Amino acid sequence: MCIRDGGCRGIVSQCFGAKKCSMMKTAVSTACIASAVLCAALMAGGILGCDALLRGINTPQEVFADSKLYLDIYIWSLPFVFFYNIATGIFSALGDSKTPFIFLAISSTANIGMDILFVTALNMGVAGVAWATFLCQGISCLLALYFVLRRLAKIRIEEDRARLFSRRILGEIVRIALPSTLQQSFISVGNIVIQSVVNSFGASVMAGYSAAIKLNNLVITSFTT
């Protein structure tokens, strides 16, 4: 979270306001490189630790295989999640909160439609839900990156001194976002503990809880964006 959104957005907005365009472009590329490294590490951990995680949160045996299938597919969509958040964070830093909201609305609506198509019409089951998420996140990410790069390309600088990577700027990104990162980490760990308790009541309770969480996340993300 620190590199993807809050920290990157904070540095980019500061540079944009101070008209330090070279530094702003360096901050964007630094955030992208650092996010790619972090994302690769998380994907490796997810692929290797998927079974252990599901067992650790008391996933019922009757839904274990479906849960693992969903996570295996979802893990490969993590790069889309990372870079989508970077793109929307940059939009916000440049004073444009409307564009990321439009992307979110289209992506969420398309995801619901593709869920229905893949599950009911194509009978793909849990895999259909995962692939629908994968495709919608991928398209949203590519579109967001395309438009944000176009926006950045229009920002001219007298002398192109923007570097590809800066350890100093990366340190600033992490410093700014550290409080938010710690907060989100505690919330995420708490959610895992709660999910473990919910799972112990069986698949039906899991399904109801998951549906409620989806609705909750949709509302919160809309307001946040």
Backbone torsions as a table, in degrees:
resi	resn	phi	psi	omega
1	MET	NA	-37.8	-174.8
2	CYS	-63.8	-44.6	-178.1
3	ILE	-78.4	-40.2	-171.2
4	ARG	-67.2	-41.1	-167.2
5	ASP	-129.1	-79.5	-169.9
6	GLY	-55.9	-52.1	-177.1
7	GLY	-65.4	-46.4	178.5
8	CYS	-60.4	-46.9	-179.2
9	ARG	-60.8	-40.6	-179.1
10	GLY	-63.6	-47.4	-179.3
11	ILE	-66.4	-44.6	-178.6
12	VAL	-62.6	-41.5	-179.6
13	SER	-66.2	-38.1	177.0
14	GLN	-63.3	-46.2	-179.2
15	CYS	-66.2	-39.4	-179.8
16	PHE	-65.5	-42.6	178.9
17	GLY	-65.8	-34.9	179.8
18	ALA	-86.9	1.5	-179.4
19	LYS	60.0	32.4	174.4
20	LYS	-94.7	76.6	-170.4
21	CYS	-68.0	-36.8	178.6
22	SER	-62.6	-46.1	179.1
23	MET	-64.7	-35.8	179.9
24	MET	-63.2	-44.3	179.6
25	LYS	-67.9	-34.4	175.2
26	THR	-64.6	-39.3	178.5
27	ALA	-63.1	-39.9	179.9
28	VAL	-64.3	-49.2	-178.5
29	SER	-67.2	-35.2	177.3
30	THR	-63.6	-44.6	178.9
31	ALA	-62.6	-39.4	-179.5
32	CYS	-65.9	-43.5	-179.5
33	ILE	-65.9	-46.9	-179.9
34	ALA	-63.0	-38.6	179.0
35	SER	-65.6	-39.0	179.0
36	ALA	-62.4	-41.7	178.9
37	VAL	-66.0	-47.1	179.6
38	LEU	-62.3	-42.3	180.0
39	CYS	-62.1	-42.7	178.8
40	ALA	-61.0	-40.4	179.0
41	ALA	-65.6	-42.8	179.6
42	LEU	-66.8	-38.4	177.7
43	MET	-63.8	-42.7	178.0
44	ALA	-61.9	-43.5	177.9
45	GLY	-64.3	-39.1	179.5
46	GLY	-66.7	-42.3	-179.6
47	ILE	-65.0	-43.5	-176.9
48	LEU	-78.1	-29.4	-173.6
49	GLY	-108.3	12.7	-176.3
50	CYS	-59.5	-50.1	-178.9
51	ASP	-60.6	-45.3	-178.5
52	ALA	-63.0	-39.8	179.4
53	LEU	-64.0	-46.6	-179.0
54	LEU	-62.9	-39.7	177.4
55	ARG	-68.7	-35.5	-178.1
56	GLY	-67.6	-24.8	179.8
57	ILE	-103.6	21.8	172.4
58	ASN	59.8	42.2	178.1
59	THR	-65.7	124.1	179.7
60	PRO	-57.1	144.8	-175.7
61	GLN	-62.4	-33.3	-176.6
62	GLU	-68.9	-18.9	178.3
63	VAL	-117.4	8.0	-176.1
64	PHE	-62.3	-47.7	-177.2
65	ALA	-63.0	-42.4	179.1
66	ASP	-66.6	-39.4	179.3
67	SER	-63.7	-42.7	179.1
68	LYS	-65.1	-40.6	178.7
69	LEU	-61.1	-45.0	-179.8
70	TYR	-61.8	-47.3	-177.9
71	LEU	-65.4	-38.8	179.7
72	ASP	-59.6	-39.9	178.5
73	ILE	-75.0	-42.2	-176.5
74	TYR	-64.1	-35.5	-178.6
75	ILE	-57.6	-35.9	-178.9
76	TRP	-72.5	-10.0	177.2
77	SER	-93.9	-0.1	-178.6
78	LEU	-57.3	-39.9	177.3
79	PRO	-57.8	-36.4	177.8
80	PHE	-63.8	-40.8	-179.6
81	VAL	-64.0	-46.9	-178.3
82	PHE	-60.0	-53.8	-172.8
83	PHE	-75.6	-25.3	172.8
84	TYR	-64.6	-43.8	179.6
85	ASN	-65.9	-36.3	175.9
86	ILE	-62.4	-46.5	-178.2
87	ALA	-61.6	-46.7	-179.0
88	THR	-68.2	-32.4	175.8
89	GLY	-64.5	-38.1	178.3
90	ILE	-67.1	-41.7	176.6
91	PHE	-56.1	-46.6	-179.8
92	SER	-63.4	-39.0	179.8
93	ALA	-64.4	-29.9	179.2
94	LEU	-87.5	6.2	176.4
95	GLY	88.4	16.6	-178.1
96	ASP	-119.4	98.3	177.0
97	SER	-97.0	-8.7	-178.3
98	LYS	-73.3	-44.4	-177.1
99	THR	-60.4	-50.0	178.5
100	PRO	-62.9	-31.0	177.5
101	PHE	-66.3	-39.4	177.6
102	ILE	-63.3	-44.1	177.6
103	PHE	-59.3	-43.5	-179.0
104	LEU	-63.5	-44.4	-178.7
105	ALA	-63.4	-44.9	-179.9
106	ILE	-65.9	-44.1	-178.7
107	SER	-63.3	-44.1	-178.7
108	SER	-65.7	-43.1	179.2
109	THR	-65.0	-43.7	179.0
110	ALA	-64.1	-37.0	179.8
111	ASN	-62.7	-42.9	178.6
112	ILE	-62.4	-45.3	179.8
113	GLY	-62.6	-41.7	179.9
114	MET	-71.6	-32.5	173.7
115	ASP	-57.4	-49.0	-178.9
116	ILE	-63.1	-42.9	-179.3
117	LEU	-63.4	-49.8	-175.2
118	PHE	-69.3	-36.0	-175.1
119	VAL	-84.2	-46.3	-174.8
120	THR	-87.8	-44.3	-176.2
121	ALA	-82.4	-41.1	-176.0
122	LEU	-99.3	-4.3	176.9
123	ASN	52.9	45.1	-178.4
124	MET	-92.0	-7.5	176.4
125	GLY	63.6	-142.4	-177.6
126	VAL	-61.7	-36.8	178.7
127	ALA	-60.8	-35.7	178.6
128	GLY	-63.6	-41.1	177.7
129	VAL	-62.9	-43.5	-179.4
130	ALA	-65.4	-43.7	-179.3
131	TRP	-68.9	-33.4	176.2
132	ALA	-62.3	-43.9	177.4
133	THR	-63.5	-44.3	-179.9
134	PHE	-57.8	-49.2	-177.1
135	LEU	-66.4	-44.4	-179.0
136	CYS	-65.5	-41.5	178.0
137	GLN	-65.6	-39.0	179.9
138	GLY	-63.9	-47.3	-179.8
139	ILE	-64.3	-42.9	179.3
140	SER	-61.7	-42.3	-179.4
141	CYS	-62.9	-48.3	-178.2
142	LEU	-63.0	-41.9	178.7
143	LEU	-65.7	-43.6	-179.8
144	ALA	-62.5	-43.6	179.3
145	LEU	-64.6	-40.5	179.9
146	TYR	-59.8	-48.5	-176.7
147	PHE	-71.6	-35.3	-179.1
148	VAL	-72.5	-34.7	176.8
149	LEU	-67.7	-36.4	174.6
150	ARG	-62.4	-41.7	-179.9
151	ARG	-64.0	-43.2	-179.5
152	LEU	-68.1	-34.5	-179.4
153	ALA	-65.0	-25.7	-179.8
154	LYS	-77.5	-14.6	179.4
155	ILE	-85.0	106.8	-175.3
156	ARG	-89.5	146.2	174.5
157	ILE	-126.6	146.1	-175.5
158	GLU	-64.0	-40.8	-179.6
159	GLU	-134.3	123.6	-175.2
160	ASP	-77.2	89.8	179.6
161	ARG	-107.7	12.9	-178.9
162	ALA	-68.8	127.6	177.3
163	ARG	-92.3	159.9	-178.6
164	LEU	-74.4	-34.9	-176.6
165	PHE	-147.7	141.0	178.0
166	SER	-137.9	119.2	178.5
167	ARG	-66.8	-32.3	178.9
168	ARG	-65.3	-44.5	179.5
169	ILE	-67.0	-38.9	176.9
170	LEU	-59.7	-41.3	177.4
171	GLY	-61.8	-39.6	177.7
172	GLU	-65.8	-40.7	178.6
173	ILE	-59.9	-46.9	-179.1
174	VAL	-65.9	-41.2	-178.2
175	ARG	-62.3	-44.5	-178.0
176	ILE	-65.1	-38.9	-172.4
177	ALA	-92.5	-4.3	-174.5
178	LEU	-57.2	-45.6	179.1
179	PRO	-59.2	-44.2	178.9
180	SER	-64.9	-37.3	179.4
181	THR	-62.9	-45.3	179.2
182	LEU	-63.1	-41.5	179.0
183	GLN	-61.2	-49.2	-179.1
184	GLN	-64.5	-33.9	179.0
185	SER	-65.2	-44.5	178.7
186	PHE	-63.1	-40.4	178.8
187	ILE	-64.2	-42.5	-179.0
188	SER	-64.5	-43.0	177.9
189	VAL	-63.3	-40.7	177.2
190	GLY	-61.7	-40.7	178.5
191	ASN	-63.8	-36.8	177.9
192	ILE	-64.9	-41.8	178.6
193	VAL	-63.0	-44.5	178.8
194	ILE	-63.0	-42.7	179.5
195	GLN	-61.1	-37.1	178.1
196	SER	-62.2	-41.4	178.4
197	VAL	-67.1	-44.5	179.4
198	VAL	-60.4	-42.6	-178.3
199	ASN	-60.8	-29.3	-178.2
200	SER	-67.8	-14.1	179.0
201	PHE	-90.0	-2.7	175.7
202	GLY	106.7	174.2	-172.8
203	ALA	-65.8	-35.6	-177.3
204	SER	-65.8	-44.0	178.2
205	VAL	-66.5	-38.1	176.3
206	MET	-57.9	-44.4	-178.2
207	ALA	-63.1	-45.3	179.3
208	GLY	-64.2	-43.0	179.3
209	TYR	-63.5	-42.9	-179.6
210	SER	-63.4	-39.7	178.6
211	ALA	-64.0	-42.1	179.4
212	ALA	-65.3	-40.1	179.2
213	ILE	-64.2	-39.8	178.3
214	LYS	-59.5	-46.3	179.4
215	LEU	-64.1	-43.1	179.4
216	ASN	-60.9	-45.7	-179.3
217	ASN	-65.0	-36.9	179.2
218	LEU	-61.7	-44.8	-178.7
219	VAL	-68.1	-46.5	-178.7
220	ILE	-63.2	-44.0	-179.5
221	THR	-64.0	-37.4	178.3
222	SER	-61.7	-46.3	-180.0
223	PHE	-67.5	-38.7	-180.0
224	THR	-63.6	-43.9	-179.9
225	THR	-65.8	NA	NA
